[in-house]
Amino acid sequence: MPTSLDRRLLDQLAEQEQLGLARTPPIISQRRGVRYCLGDHQVVGFCSNDYLGLANHSLLSKPLMAPSGATASRLVCGDLPEHRSIELRLASLAGAEDAVLFPSGFQLNVSVLAALIQPPDLVHSDALNHASLIDGLRLSRANVQILPHGQAPQPKSMAWWITEALFSMDGDYADPAALRAHIAADGCLYLDEAHSFGLFTNDGHATGLAGAHGIKPTALIATLGKSFGCAGAFVAASTTVCKWIRATARSFVFSTGTSPLLAAQLHQAISLVESPEGQLQRERLWANVEQFAAQLGVPNPHSPIFRLLLPSNDAAIDLSARLLHRGWHVQAIRPPTVPHGTSRLRITITAAHEPNQIEAFATDLRTLL
Ligand SMILES: Cc1ncc(COP(=O)(O)O)c(C=O)c1O
């Protein structure tokens, strides 16, 4: 017997369905790299964020000797050697004084923004920033000025600029020259490198957009569930900023510490991303990106994320379904993940794709379009 709440939610779910906005997680099984089963279909996926193709790597699935649970907030009795050693390593990778580990990028952004930004601060946020950045800014209660996508704010001392480095749904980058100018003017730069950290190198070390351009953000955010094939996220910043985050960021203070097992696994992931094999994966990724772009006639591709805008929610669902029948999985992306009127297929290329898969996928995509 449905309750009043059930009835209200059922009405709203029916409304979402009618608008082409229904969402349920697709059931994936038997995943081996980019190949998996989706319901009855055997598919090759083109929508993961596993850019370096490491999520199924045998090294990352190896049993590890570490406690499974932190047992409490790190501020109570959950701060273990695994946390401290991985944070030092992440800081060094990001070229920062210190780093703080979180269980996910979403948890990080919602609390770190609210911890660092205080209501009188002047805050500029890109119009296409990720939901976690938007929610973190809401929690900060600051008066936020939304910048048209891709526009830089006037560089000014203590003014915040909150931006993704590589925009997750559009595949374009923040302008490195503008990021540098903001820092040079003593502005505060909160740079979310969720999708770009690990894709580039500087002096032989894996890095993101900032590292590749010698930019030192006030707070550099990177996630570890994308190019690093694991889970979690970190903020890299000065000793003082990290000390403040550990003392005040609510999802750090009021949550059980990240599993030490994850911290131990992240050591393996960093070693892998930094190894000659990791470098080879980066080279494969960029070669695959070039190949796919050439087959679609896209000039100068700069990122593994390709955006294919479609005229409606239903058109995005329809193209996704037709690709699925040919053995390709590309999930339709609709509001509220992207602004109304910009539903799309977000196609991602990874190092794990084979050139023949990319060629066959591009051919089918061109045919269907
Ligand atoms: C720009 C950006 N920031 C943060 C996140 C959240 O990261 P996580 O998946 O680790 O929660 C995402 C997720 O895709 C993202 O795209």
The ligand as a Gaussian input file, in Angstrom:
#p B3LYP/6-31G(d) Opt

LIG

0 1
 C       34.492000      18.406000     -11.757000
 C       34.139000      17.341000     -10.776000
 N       34.407000      17.531000      -9.482000
 C       34.104000      16.606000      -8.556000
 C       33.504000      15.427000      -8.906000
 C       33.147000      14.416000      -7.849000
 O       34.169000      13.467000      -7.751000
 P       33.859000      12.001000      -7.181000
 O       33.362000      11.213000      -8.327000
 O       35.173000      11.542000      -6.626000
 O       32.822000      12.183000      -6.108000
 C       33.213000      15.167000     -10.245000
 C       32.584000      13.881000     -10.630000
 O       32.581000      13.459000     -11.734000
 C       33.531000      16.151000     -11.209000
 O       33.239000      15.974000     -12.493000

